[in-house]
Amino acid sequence: MLGRITLAAASFILAGHAAGAAEIAISCGAVGQELALCRSGAEAWAKKTGNTVKVVSTPNDTNDRLALYQQLLSAGAADVDVFQIDVIWPGTLGQYFIDLAPYTKGAEKSHFPAIVANDTIGGKLVAMPWFTDAGVLYYRTDLLAKYGLKPPATWQDMTQDAERIQEGERKAGNDKFWGYVFQGKAYEGLTCNALEWVDSFGGGSIVDGDGKITIDNPKAAAALTLAASWIGKISPEGVLNYSEEEARGVFQSGNAAFMRNWPYAWSLGNGADSPVKGKIGVVALPKGGPDGKSTGALGGYQLAVSKYSKNPTIAADLVVYMTSQAEQKRRAIEGSFNPTIPVLYDDPDVLKAVPFFGDLKTTFVNAVARPSRVTGPNYNEVSNAFWNAVAGVLSGRQQAEAALKDLDGELADIKGAGW
């Protein structure tokens, strides 16, 4: 196992060395501006405290990242002091992290209580909220104006509008143009997208808060059937291999009318080199019909300190700095990362940089959670089964009704006598 860990660690990108009292290694994602903003924040802390930082870039695919973390932590490796962890991982990895409460001086009280509760396992604050997320709908403001359209209220409206714009733009000469792009690859991102479709139709959240498996129902089937109809019509078949960055690449190059993504894509889409700068709008994701609701999946990341760290007190100080109000404000303005501190949603500087943070505050606060808390350590198996079932429907290998019936049985086997 140690050999595999060494090979995995060799793929890291290391940077940020400097002389100082202690060197703290922090793992960071690298989607969009994640790595650059993590590095600049950590280096600012190092300059302030006299310590040094080693910024470790981890795989963008969350499945690969979790597997790497589990390898490192289960072996008791001290390679990484501070881990960037997904909002769904505190229950899975919490046993490997220290209780941060003795170090925060109550700073967690200024964050969204629901996220702090999510990060509290067995009475221990195993992570501090860093940024939150919810899926949103991006659209081209110039194209909706060109075709006399408003942002779609329902997924059915989005389907019709995407078809119309796609047809018009292709007739105008852009044969690469598509109506809608999203994260259709079989991975955790597809779980987020599909959960949004299903919940928006009133089909529930796969497993309810009491642990009951609910996914095999007609509303969930209707949601997945509509999504499958997009493939090859308003969405390229290649979307079945898209994660966040592939979808952003198509939209930002000017070749899509609509895109589902996280808020980070806003600042990049409005960058100086973006072909669609100033032509982007953001709204809540559409409802699943007139009686449906708008649903964005809860995402986001936390920072945690490994119990194997040789310098836990200094590592905890880095976490407190990185999750502070000042640092979250900087990241919101420079990278459109959603703060986990409510007052920043009313901050004039933040709203000037990312206007939709104010308009969609309710969306972010009420995002639907994946069933990670109720399914506990079985969540990864649950999500894996779900995204594979959805992938089968999107690719046309199976009808939604049959896929959900099979999924129900598979989830029952995973649950066994209890989660």
C-alpha beads as a LAMMPS data file, in Angstrom:
LAMMPS data file: protein, C-alpha beads

419 atoms
418 bonds

1 atom types
1 bond types

-500.0 500.0 xlo xhi
-500.0 500.0 ylo yhi
-500.0 500.0 zlo zhi

Masses

1 110.0

Atoms # bond

1 1 1 0.000 0.000 0.000
2 1 1 2.809 2.360 0.847
3 1 1 4.216 1.874 -2.652
4 1 1 0.932 2.940 -4.197
5 1 1 0.741 5.921 -1.891
6 1 1 4.210 6.985 -2.901
7 1 1 3.264 6.773 -6.582
8 1 1 0.104 8.732 -5.990
9 1 1 1.916 11.351 -4.005
10 1 1 4.456 11.683 -6.818
11 1 1 1.686 12.994 -9.064
12 1 1 1.121 15.957 -6.777
13 1 1 2.185 19.384 -7.880
14 1 1 4.233 20.915 -5.105
15 1 1 4.872 24.597 -4.681
16 1 1 5.229 27.360 -2.137
17 1 1 8.401 26.478 -0.223
18 1 1 9.971 29.030 2.089
19 1 1 12.035 28.972 5.221
20 1 1 10.220 29.166 8.567
21 1 1 9.271 27.601 11.901
22 1 1 7.232 24.771 10.481
23 1 1 6.131 23.573 7.086
24 1 1 2.420 22.856 6.691
25 1 1 1.183 20.878 3.690
26 1 1 -2.326 21.743 2.496
27 1 1 -4.236 19.835 -0.181
28 1 1 -6.174 21.946 -2.659
29 1 1 -8.450 21.265 -5.607
30 1 1 -7.521 22.592 -9.032
31 1 1 -10.862 23.257 -10.724
32 1 1 -10.832 26.694 -12.326
33 1 1 -8.987 29.105 -10.035
34 1 1 -9.067 26.814 -6.983
35 1 1 -5.354 26.058 -6.858
36 1 1 -4.175 29.629 -7.498
37 1 1 -6.466 31.108 -4.841
38 1 1 -5.601 28.407 -2.318
39 1 1 -1.909 29.023 -2.868
40 1 1 -2.168 32.811 -2.570
41 1 1 -4.198 32.510 0.637
42 1 1 -1.862 29.970 2.211
43 1 1 1.204 31.980 1.265
44 1 1 -0.307 35.124 2.789
45 1 1 -0.742 33.179 6.052
46 1 1 2.840 31.920 5.838
47 1 1 4.155 35.455 5.367
48 1 1 2.131 36.649 8.330
49 1 1 3.169 33.860 10.707
50 1 1 6.698 33.009 9.606
51 1 1 5.800 29.418 8.799
52 1 1 5.997 27.851 5.327
53 1 1 3.389 26.083 3.240
54 1 1 3.481 23.272 0.738
55 1 1 0.475 23.426 -1.576
56 1 1 -0.558 20.001 -2.791
57 1 1 -2.743 19.774 -5.885
58 1 1 -5.066 16.779 -5.733
59 1 1 -7.099 15.117 -8.520
60 1 1 -10.046 17.136 -9.803
61 1 1 -12.196 13.999 -9.956
62 1 1 -13.688 13.782 -6.487
63 1 1 -13.795 9.992 -6.599
64 1 1 -10.061 9.840 -7.242
65 1 1 -9.413 12.475 -4.597
66 1 1 -11.367 10.592 -1.932
67 1 1 -9.572 7.346 -2.788
68 1 1 -6.217 9.090 -2.411
69 1 1 -7.218 10.627 0.919
70 1 1 -8.399 7.258 2.210
71 1 1 -5.112 5.652 1.236
72 1 1 -3.068 8.332 2.967
73 1 1 -5.154 8.530 6.111
74 1 1 -5.722 4.809 6.599
75 1 1 -1.945 4.350 6.451
76 1 1 -1.399 7.084 9.030
77 1 1 0.685 9.114 6.584
78 1 1 1.724 12.605 7.691
79 1 1 2.283 13.879 4.131
80 1 1 -0.658 16.295 4.301
81 1 1 -1.518 18.380 7.375
82 1 1 -4.628 20.182 6.072
83 1 1 -7.149 18.431 3.840
84 1 1 -9.694 20.113 1.573
85 1 1 -12.713 17.831 1.943
86 1 1 -16.054 17.671 0.160
87 1 1 -19.201 18.582 2.106
88 1 1 -20.238 14.902 1.908
89 1 1 -17.040 13.524 3.468
90 1 1 -17.027 14.543 7.166
91 1 1 -18.922 11.375 8.067
92 1 1 -16.588 9.207 6.020
93 1 1 -13.260 10.760 7.025
94 1 1 -14.048 12.449 10.335
95 1 1 -12.287 9.736 12.371
96 1 1 -8.972 10.897 10.901
97 1 1 -9.301 14.593 11.829
98 1 1 -8.706 16.534 15.032
99 1 1 -11.396 18.513 16.841
100 1 1 -10.910 22.111 15.678
101 1 1 -13.153 23.703 18.309
102 1 1 -10.293 24.329 20.797
103 1 1 -8.513 26.395 18.144
104 1 1 -11.279 28.473 16.517
105 1 1 -12.259 30.766 19.436
106 1 1 -15.872 30.315 18.352
107 1 1 -15.311 31.466 14.761
108 1 1 -17.604 28.701 13.501
109 1 1 -20.572 30.591 14.988
110 1 1 -20.338 33.141 12.157
111 1 1 -20.849 30.460 9.466
112 1 1 -24.065 28.900 8.178
113 1 1 -25.235 26.708 11.102
114 1 1 -26.314 23.858 8.810
115 1 1 -22.818 23.520 7.387
116 1 1 -21.222 23.662 10.826
117 1 1 -23.624 20.919 11.922
118 1 1 -22.605 18.900 8.850
119 1 1 -18.962 19.284 9.882
120 1 1 -19.604 18.205 13.465
121 1 1 -19.268 14.454 13.939
122 1 1 -19.747 12.855 17.314
123 1 1 -19.603 16.254 18.997
124 1 1 -16.264 17.117 17.359
125 1 1 -15.791 19.950 14.870
126 1 1 -13.824 17.872 12.375
127 1 1 -13.708 20.579 9.684
128 1 1 -14.309 24.288 9.159
129 1 1 -16.548 25.513 6.288
130 1 1 -14.475 27.075 3.476
131 1 1 -16.896 27.607 0.608
132 1 1 -20.369 26.384 -0.175
133 1 1 -21.938 25.644 -3.527
134 1 1 -25.231 24.984 -5.244
135 1 1 -25.901 24.124 -8.857
136 1 1 -27.108 27.106 -10.938
137 1 1 -28.169 27.712 -14.541
138 1 1 -25.946 29.867 -16.744
139 1 1 -27.407 31.379 -19.904
140 1 1 -26.329 33.677 -22.708
141 1 1 -28.016 37.025 -22.162
142 1 1 -27.355 38.155 -25.763
143 1 1 -28.931 35.038 -27.267
144 1 1 -32.026 35.103 -25.089
145 1 1 -32.490 38.737 -26.142
146 1 1 -31.895 37.827 -29.805
147 1 1 -34.631 35.166 -29.728
148 1 1 -37.012 37.130 -27.504
149 1 1 -36.770 34.678 -24.599
150 1 1 -36.665 34.951 -20.807
151 1 1 -34.645 32.673 -18.513
152 1 1 -36.557 29.358 -18.423
153 1 1 -38.764 28.643 -15.426
154 1 1 -39.041 24.881 -15.998
155 1 1 -36.837 22.168 -17.466
156 1 1 -39.441 21.756 -20.187
157 1 1 -39.100 25.469 -21.048
158 1 1 -35.313 25.131 -21.071
159 1 1 -35.578 22.194 -23.477
160 1 1 -37.734 24.160 -25.927
161 1 1 -35.616 27.319 -25.684
162 1 1 -32.402 25.372 -26.148
163 1 1 -33.808 23.686 -29.266
164 1 1 -34.853 27.013 -30.744
165 1 1 -31.559 28.797 -30.079
166 1 1 -29.512 25.819 -31.252
167 1 1 -31.456 25.628 -34.521
168 1 1 -31.078 29.345 -35.108
169 1 1 -27.372 29.504 -34.353
170 1 1 -26.616 26.523 -36.554
171 1 1 -28.540 28.086 -39.429
172 1 1 -26.471 31.213 -38.817
173 1 1 -23.316 29.199 -39.460
174 1 1 -22.135 27.776 -36.104
175 1 1 -22.475 24.031 -36.628
176 1 1 -20.734 23.393 -33.267
177 1 1 -23.447 25.123 -31.274
178 1 1 -25.450 23.193 -28.643
179 1 1 -28.420 24.121 -26.537
180 1 1 -27.391 22.759 -23.129
181 1 1 -24.286 21.347 -21.472
182 1 1 -23.959 19.818 -18.023
183 1 1 -21.967 17.224 -16.035
184 1 1 -23.012 13.884 -17.558
185 1 1 -19.942 11.774 -16.800
186 1 1 -20.517 8.813 -14.466
187 1 1 -19.096 10.349 -11.276
188 1 1 -20.179 12.358 -8.227
189 1 1 -21.026 15.328 -10.429
190 1 1 -23.703 13.298 -12.199
191 1 1 -25.191 12.428 -8.825
192 1 1 -25.513 16.180 -8.171
193 1 1 -27.054 16.919 -11.573
194 1 1 -29.488 13.995 -11.432
195 1 1 -30.488 14.705 -7.832
196 1 1 -31.415 18.233 -8.967
197 1 1 -33.567 16.868 -11.812
198 1 1 -35.293 14.297 -9.594
199 1 1 -35.908 16.603 -6.637
200 1 1 -37.154 19.398 -8.910
201 1 1 -39.850 17.016 -10.168
202 1 1 -40.813 16.123 -6.591
203 1 1 -39.113 12.743 -6.824
204 1 1 -37.200 13.035 -3.549
205 1 1 -33.536 12.716 -2.677
206 1 1 -32.746 9.002 -3.327
207 1 1 -32.864 8.163 0.399
208 1 1 -34.989 10.281 2.733
209 1 1 -34.014 11.701 6.093
210 1 1 -35.270 8.593 7.902
211 1 1 -33.128 6.298 5.782
212 1 1 -35.970 5.031 3.571
213 1 1 -35.030 4.371 -0.057
214 1 1 -37.365 6.531 -2.175
215 1 1 -35.826 6.702 -5.638
216 1 1 -38.161 4.238 -7.419
217 1 1 -41.094 6.550 -8.149
218 1 1 -42.851 7.962 -11.257
219 1 1 -41.649 11.543 -10.738
220 1 1 -38.029 10.459 -10.606
221 1 1 -38.578 8.406 -13.760
222 1 1 -40.128 11.403 -15.532
223 1 1 -37.144 13.565 -14.616
224 1 1 -34.604 11.078 -15.937
225 1 1 -36.645 10.421 -19.083
226 1 1 -36.602 14.136 -19.909
227 1 1 -32.862 14.343 -19.265
228 1 1 -32.219 11.360 -21.535
229 1 1 -34.137 13.103 -24.324
230 1 1 -31.495 15.873 -24.357
231 1 1 -28.639 13.602 -25.448
232 1 1 -27.842 14.077 -29.115
233 1 1 -30.608 16.689 -29.477
234 1 1 -29.750 19.746 -27.366
235 1 1 -26.705 18.226 -25.640
236 1 1 -23.769 16.584 -27.433
237 1 1 -23.270 12.860 -26.912
238 1 1 -19.885 13.860 -25.540
239 1 1 -21.647 15.362 -22.513
240 1 1 -21.679 11.816 -21.135
241 1 1 -17.959 12.364 -20.509
242 1 1 -18.240 15.947 -19.243
243 1 1 -17.312 17.065 -15.750
244 1 1 -17.375 20.714 -14.649
245 1 1 -14.476 21.953 -16.746
246 1 1 -15.535 20.279 -20.004
247 1 1 -18.977 21.854 -19.724
248 1 1 -17.449 25.243 -18.910
249 1 1 -15.123 24.959 -21.889
250 1 1 -18.010 24.546 -24.348
251 1 1 -20.102 27.312 -22.782
252 1 1 -17.250 29.764 -22.345
253 1 1 -16.105 29.276 -25.938
254 1 1 -19.514 30.545 -27.054
255 1 1 -20.880 27.198 -28.213
256 1 1 -23.798 26.641 -25.841
257 1 1 -26.911 28.585 -24.855
258 1 1 -27.340 27.091 -21.353
259 1 1 -25.055 25.405 -18.850
260 1 1 -25.494 23.817 -15.431
261 1 1 -22.453 24.438 -13.250
262 1 1 -21.255 25.738 -9.884
263 1 1 -20.775 29.474 -9.174
264 1 1 -16.988 29.330 -9.754
265 1 1 -17.607 29.488 -13.527
266 1 1 -18.891 33.078 -13.243
267 1 1 -15.562 34.824 -12.717
268 1 1 -13.847 32.735 -15.400
269 1 1 -16.655 33.312 -17.907
270 1 1 -16.289 37.035 -17.354
271 1 1 -12.493 36.991 -17.537
272 1 1 -10.645 39.298 -19.909
273 1 1 -9.964 36.441 -22.350
274 1 1 -13.486 34.994 -22.332
275 1 1 -15.414 35.202 -25.647
276 1 1 -18.659 35.503 -23.680
277 1 1 -17.523 38.159 -21.194
278 1 1 -20.465 40.378 -20.267
279 1 1 -22.940 38.056 -22.005
280 1 1 -23.678 35.697 -19.105
281 1 1 -26.679 35.523 -16.827
282 1 1 -27.227 33.217 -13.839
283 1 1 -30.525 32.044 -12.363
284 1 1 -31.733 29.237 -10.146
285 1 1 -32.076 25.893 -11.884
286 1 1 -35.486 25.334 -13.540
287 1 1 -38.416 23.644 -11.859
288 1 1 -39.585 20.173 -12.851
289 1 1 -42.795 21.509 -14.379
290 1 1 -45.404 24.001 -13.118
291 1 1 -45.857 22.068 -9.878
292 1 1 -42.181 21.373 -9.374
293 1 1 -39.559 23.319 -7.505
294 1 1 -36.184 24.819 -8.202
295 1 1 -33.469 22.630 -6.735
296 1 1 -29.712 23.122 -6.527
297 1 1 -27.557 20.370 -5.063
298 1 1 -25.526 21.350 -2.008
299 1 1 -21.814 21.323 -2.676
300 1 1 -18.773 23.000 -1.275
301 1 1 -15.621 22.228 0.643
302 1 1 -14.261 22.319 4.150
303 1 1 -10.760 22.324 5.637
304 1 1 -9.714 19.694 8.170
305 1 1 -6.511 18.896 10.070
306 1 1 -5.137 15.369 10.019
307 1 1 -4.671 13.701 13.387
308 1 1 -1.366 12.465 11.987
309 1 1 -0.052 16.002 11.478
310 1 1 3.207 16.652 13.307
311 1 1 2.134 20.270 13.861
312 1 1 -1.618 20.205 14.558
313 1 1 -1.739 23.556 16.372
314 1 1 -0.021 25.404 13.519
315 1 1 -2.105 23.533 10.927
316 1 1 -5.278 24.548 12.795
317 1 1 -4.114 28.169 12.703
318 1 1 -3.842 27.921 8.911
319 1 1 -7.387 26.536 8.732
320 1 1 -8.747 29.379 10.874
321 1 1 -7.022 31.918 8.618
322 1 1 -8.159 30.307 5.349
323 1 1 -11.796 30.109 6.496
324 1 1 -11.901 33.626 7.973
325 1 1 -14.283 36.332 6.796
326 1 1 -11.492 38.365 5.172
327 1 1 -10.161 35.393 3.221
328 1 1 -13.633 34.243 2.141
329 1 1 -14.361 37.778 0.924
330 1 1 -11.178 37.766 -1.154
331 1 1 -12.038 34.401 -2.686
332 1 1 -15.610 35.526 -3.445
333 1 1 -14.414 38.642 -5.271
334 1 1 -11.520 37.066 -7.150
335 1 1 -12.936 33.602 -7.843
336 1 1 -16.735 33.774 -7.212
337 1 1 -16.491 31.110 -4.525
338 1 1 -19.582 31.176 -2.314
339 1 1 -18.834 32.266 1.265
340 1 1 -20.075 30.192 4.183
341 1 1 -20.430 33.374 6.276
342 1 1 -23.919 34.890 5.771
343 1 1 -22.963 38.565 6.205
344 1 1 -20.772 38.391 3.091
345 1 1 -23.916 37.944 0.966
346 1 1 -24.782 41.547 1.862
347 1 1 -21.255 42.894 1.380
348 1 1 -21.243 45.623 -1.356
349 1 1 -17.817 44.606 -2.655
350 1 1 -18.848 40.968 -2.991
351 1 1 -22.162 41.831 -4.685
352 1 1 -20.393 44.163 -7.125
353 1 1 -18.129 41.298 -8.196
354 1 1 -20.790 38.569 -8.163
355 1 1 -24.265 40.176 -8.396
356 1 1 -26.205 36.885 -8.376
357 1 1 -24.945 35.995 -4.886
358 1 1 -27.581 38.371 -3.528
359 1 1 -30.366 37.293 -5.880
360 1 1 -29.767 33.592 -5.276
361 1 1 -28.992 33.652 -1.554
362 1 1 -32.123 31.588 -0.924
363 1 1 -30.942 28.994 -3.450
364 1 1 -27.632 28.627 -1.674
365 1 1 -29.142 28.494 1.800
366 1 1 -31.803 25.922 0.833
367 1 1 -29.754 23.681 -1.458
368 1 1 -30.736 20.024 -1.331
369 1 1 -28.215 17.782 0.392
370 1 1 -27.085 14.457 -0.949
371 1 1 -28.031 11.644 1.488
372 1 1 -24.542 11.352 2.931
373 1 1 -25.409 11.883 6.582
374 1 1 -28.185 9.286 6.706
375 1 1 -26.258 6.659 4.729
376 1 1 -22.975 7.398 6.531
377 1 1 -20.031 5.250 5.395
378 1 1 -22.243 3.637 2.741
379 1 1 -22.758 6.923 0.907
380 1 1 -20.112 6.301 -1.728
381 1 1 -21.711 2.990 -2.657
382 1 1 -25.128 4.675 -2.774
383 1 1 -23.877 7.482 -4.990
384 1 1 -21.956 5.085 -7.223
385 1 1 -25.071 2.979 -7.766
386 1 1 -27.147 6.088 -8.456
387 1 1 -24.821 7.704 -10.971
388 1 1 -24.350 4.385 -12.805
389 1 1 -28.131 3.912 -13.056
390 1 1 -28.538 7.460 -14.369
391 1 1 -25.689 6.999 -16.841
392 1 1 -27.456 3.925 -18.189
393 1 1 -30.613 5.943 -18.790
394 1 1 -28.788 8.880 -20.398
395 1 1 -26.895 6.578 -22.753
396 1 1 -30.091 4.782 -23.789
397 1 1 -29.063 1.402 -22.381
398 1 1 -32.092 1.260 -20.100
399 1 1 -35.461 2.966 -19.653
400 1 1 -35.799 5.119 -16.540
401 1 1 -38.516 3.000 -14.911
402 1 1 -36.518 -0.223 -15.202
403 1 1 -33.283 1.456 -14.116
404 1 1 -34.880 2.879 -10.973
405 1 1 -36.471 -0.442 -10.076
406 1 1 -33.076 -2.138 -10.337
407 1 1 -31.463 0.706 -8.396
408 1 1 -33.992 0.322 -5.603
409 1 1 -32.984 -3.313 -5.209
410 1 1 -29.276 -2.495 -5.333
411 1 1 -29.654 0.168 -2.652
412 1 1 -31.616 -2.265 -0.471
413 1 1 -28.701 -4.703 -0.691
414 1 1 -26.258 -1.939 0.297
415 1 1 -28.470 -0.933 3.220
416 1 1 -28.932 -4.454 4.500
417 1 1 -30.220 -4.336 8.051
418 1 1 -29.436 -0.636 8.275
419 1 1 -27.163 2.094 7.022

Bonds

1 1 1 2
2 1 2 3
3 1 3 4
4 1 4 5
5 1 5 6
6 1 6 7
7 1 7 8
8 1 8 9
9 1 9 10
10 1 10 11
11 1 11 12
12 1 12 13
13 1 13 14
14 1 14 15
15 1 15 16
16 1 16 17
17 1 17 18
18 1 18 19
19 1 19 20
20 1 20 21
21 1 21 22
22 1 22 23
23 1 23 24
24 1 24 25
25 1 25 26
26 1 26 27
27 1 27 28
28 1 28 29
29 1 29 30
30 1 30 31
31 1 31 32
32 1 32 33
33 1 33 34
34 1 34 35
35 1 35 36
36 1 36 37
37 1 37 38
38 1 38 39
39 1 39 40
40 1 40 41
41 1 41 42
42 1 42 43
43 1 43 44
44 1 44 45
45 1 45 46
46 1 46 47
47 1 47 48
48 1 48 49
49 1 49 50
50 1 50 51
51 1 51 52
52 1 52 53
53 1 53 54
54 1 54 55
55 1 55 56
56 1 56 57
57 1 57 58
58 1 58 59
59 1 59 60
60 1 60 61
61 1 61 62
62 1 62 63
63 1 63 64
64 1 64 65
65 1 65 66
66 1 66 67
67 1 67 68
68 1 68 69
69 1 69 70
70 1 70 71
71 1 71 72
72 1 72 73
73 1 73 74
74 1 74 75
75 1 75 76
76 1 76 77
77 1 77 78
78 1 78 79
79 1 79 80
80 1 80 81
81 1 81 82
82 1 82 83
83 1 83 84
84 1 84 85
85 1 85 86
86 1 86 87
87 1 87 88
88 1 88 89
89 1 89 90
90 1 90 91
91 1 91 92
92 1 92 93
93 1 93 94
94 1 94 95
95 1 95 96
96 1 96 97
97 1 97 98
98 1 98 99
99 1 99 100
100 1 100 101
101 1 101 102
102 1 102 103
103 1 103 104
104 1 104 105
105 1 105 106
106 1 106 107
107 1 107 108
108 1 108 109
109 1 109 110
110 1 110 111
111 1 111 112
112 1 112 113
113 1 113 114
114 1 114 115
115 1 115 116
116 1 116 117
117 1 117 118
118 1 118 119
119 1 119 120
120 1 120 121
121 1 121 122
122 1 122 123
123 1 123 124
124 1 124 125
125 1 125 126
126 1 126 127
127 1 127 128
128 1 128 129
129 1 129 130
130 1 130 131
131 1 131 132
132 1 132 133
133 1 133 134
134 1 134 135
135 1 135 136
136 1 136 137
137 1 137 138
138 1 138 139
139 1 139 140
140 1 140 141
141 1 141 142
142 1 142 143
143 1 143 144
144 1 144 145
145 1 145 146
146 1 146 147
147 1 147 148
148 1 148 149
149 1 149 150
150 1 150 151
151 1 151 152
152 1 152 153
153 1 153 154
154 1 154 155
155 1 155 156
156 1 156 157
157 1 157 158
158 1 158 159
159 1 159 160
160 1 160 161
161 1 161 162
162 1 162 163
163 1 163 164
164 1 164 165
165 1 165 166
166 1 166 167
167 1 167 168
168 1 168 169
169 1 169 170
170 1 170 171
171 1 171 172
172 1 172 173
173 1 173 174
174 1 174 175
175 1 175 176
176 1 176 177
177 1 177 178
178 1 178 179
179 1 179 180
180 1 180 181
181 1 181 182
182 1 182 183
183 1 183 184
184 1 184 185
185 1 185 186
186 1 186 187
187 1 187 188
188 1 188 189
189 1 189 190
190 1 190 191
191 1 191 192
192 1 192 193
193 1 193 194
194 1 194 195
195 1 195 196
196 1 196 197
197 1 197 198
198 1 198 199
199 1 199 200
200 1 200 201
201 1 201 202
202 1 202 203
203 1 203 204
204 1 204 205
205 1 205 206
206 1 206 207
207 1 207 208
208 1 208 209
209 1 209 210
210 1 210 211
211 1 211 212
212 1 212 213
213 1 213 214
214 1 214 215
215 1 215 216
216 1 216 217
217 1 217 218
218 1 218 219
219 1 219 220
220 1 220 221
221 1 221 222
222 1 222 223
223 1 223 224
224 1 224 225
225 1 225 226
226 1 226 227
227 1 227 228
228 1 228 229
229 1 229 230
230 1 230 231
231 1 231 232
232 1 232 233
233 1 233 234
234 1 234 235
235 1 235 236
236 1 236 237
237 1 237 238
238 1 238 239
239 1 239 240
240 1 240 241
241 1 241 242
242 1 242 243
243 1 243 244
244 1 244 245
245 1 245 246
246 1 246 247
247 1 247 248
248 1 248 249
249 1 249 250
250 1 250 251
251 1 251 252
252 1 252 253
253 1 253 254
254 1 254 255
255 1 255 256
256 1 256 257
257 1 257 258
258 1 258 259
259 1 259 260
260 1 260 261
261 1 261 262
262 1 262 263
263 1 263 264
264 1 264 265
265 1 265 266
266 1 266 267
267 1 267 268
268 1 268 269
269 1 269 270
270 1 270 271
271 1 271 272
272 1 272 273
273 1 273 274
274 1 274 275
275 1 275 276
276 1 276 277
277 1 277 278
278 1 278 279
279 1 279 280
280 1 280 281
281 1 281 282
282 1 282 283
283 1 283 284
284 1 284 285
285 1 285 286
286 1 286 287
287 1 287 288
288 1 288 289
289 1 289 290
290 1 290 291
291 1 291 292
292 1 292 293
293 1 293 294
294 1 294 295
295 1 295 296
296 1 296 297
297 1 297 298
298 1 298 299
299 1 299 300
300 1 300 301
301 1 301 302
302 1 302 303
303 1 303 304
304 1 304 305
305 1 305 306
306 1 306 307
307 1 307 308
308 1 308 309
309 1 309 310
310 1 310 311
311 1 311 312
312 1 312 313
313 1 313 314
314 1 314 315
315 1 315 316
316 1 316 317
317 1 317 318
318 1 318 319
319 1 319 320
320 1 320 321
321 1 321 322
322 1 322 323
323 1 323 324
324 1 324 325
325 1 325 326
326 1 326 327
327 1 327 328
328 1 328 329
329 1 329 330
330 1 330 331
331 1 331 332
332 1 332 333
333 1 333 334
334 1 334 335
335 1 335 336
336 1 336 337
337 1 337 338
338 1 338 339
339 1 339 340
340 1 340 341
341 1 341 342
342 1 342 343
343 1 343 344
344 1 344 345
345 1 345 346
346 1 346 347
347 1 347 348
348 1 348 349
349 1 349 350
350 1 350 351
351 1 351 352
352 1 352 353
353 1 353 354
354 1 354 355
355 1 355 356
356 1 356 357
357 1 357 358
358 1 358 359
359 1 359 360
360 1 360 361
361 1 361 362
362 1 362 363
363 1 363 364
364 1 364 365
365 1 365 366
366 1 366 367
367 1 367 368
368 1 368 369
369 1 369 370
370 1 370 371
371 1 371 372
372 1 372 373
373 1 373 374
374 1 374 375
375 1 375 376
376 1 376 377
377 1 377 378
378 1 378 379
379 1 379 380
380 1 380 381
381 1 381 382
382 1 382 383
383 1 383 384
384 1 384 385
385 1 385 386
386 1 386 387
387 1 387 388
388 1 388 389
389 1 389 390
390 1 390 391
391 1 391 392
392 1 392 393
393 1 393 394
394 1 394 395
395 1 395 396
396 1 396 397
397 1 397 398
398 1 398 399
399 1 399 400
400 1 400 401
401 1 401 402
402 1 402 403
403 1 403 404
404 1 404 405
405 1 405 406
406 1 406 407
407 1 407 408
408 1 408 409
409 1 409 410
410 1 410 411
411 1 411 412
412 1 412 413
413 1 413 414
414 1 414 415
415 1 415 416
416 1 416 417
417 1 417 418
418 1 418 419
